[in-house]
Amino acid sequence: MTEVRHEGIARGLTLEQPTLKGPEMTLEHLLLSREIEEFYYREALLYDERHYYEWLDLFTDDVRYYMPIRRNVRFGEQAEREETREQQDISWMDEGKTTLTQRIQQIMTGIHWAEEPLSRINHYVTNVLIIEKRENDTELTVKSHFLTYRNRVETETDYFAGRRIDTLRKVDGEWKVARRKVILEQNVLLAKNLTLLF
């Protein structure tokens, strides 16, 4: 962390700003970056084309899928209080593989009240960055941004914008999501429900 002081701003408060140093641009890194981007594009396509069980296969059996609620807090309290805490506070989602599977099974019954008829969804994924490599490059921390469009019946339209912080793990030669933190850029959910996944 790099400490940055802004003189005359916010009555002398100190802002902590992370240093996001870019990786060395080797051919190996560029090829890996492209591979990860392809993974995210394929994941979005599977979900949007309603191949839900194939989408679930992109997650490890021990996956943690976490989506905190964002709070409006005073300046200087963002780091400690802006997001609800995993497995401690109420969140939009705090799931494992079992509950993710149950969400999909519920949609696929055909009698889910909020998904009959099914929503039409498009995920747009961008700003994909590999932040960290671990375990002999078989585990990565990856950040990305998303914009998700949903339309239901005749007139219901929702937009969800946010960021994701993922841990990707190579399992039997294939990348899988071992952890996903979804940061929705809304304090109050403007949609009628949250039946879709990110």
BELMORA-V430480 format. One line per field, one symbol per residue. phi: phi as a letter, one per 40 degrees, with the letter a starting at -180 (. if undefined). psi: psi as a letter, one per 40 degrees, with the letter a starting at -180 (. if undefined). burial: # if it has 9 or more other ideal C-beta (glycine too) atoms within 8 Angstrom, else .. Layout:
# BELMORA-V430480
phi: ???
psi: ???
burial: ???
This chain:
# BELMORA-V430480
phi: .bcbbbcgbffgccccbccbcccccccdccccdcccdcdcccdccdcccgccccccccbccbdbbbbcccbcbcdgbcccbcbcccfbbcbcaabbccccccccdccccgbcdcbbcccbbbcbbafcbccabbffgcabbbbababbbbbbfcbcbbbbbibbbbbbbcbfgbcbccabbbbccbcbccccabccbb
psi: hhhhhhhehffeihhhhihghiihgiddddddddddddddddddddddefgdddddeeiidfihhhgihhihiiheedddediihhedihidigiadddddddddddedeehdefhiiihihhhhifhhhdihifffehihhiiiihhhhhibdehhihhiaiihihhhhhfeihihdhhhhhhfidhheidigeii.
burial: ..............#.............##.##.###.###.##.###...#..##.###..#########.....#....###.#....###.###..##.##..#....#..#...#.#.###..#.#........############.....#.#.###########....##########..........##.#
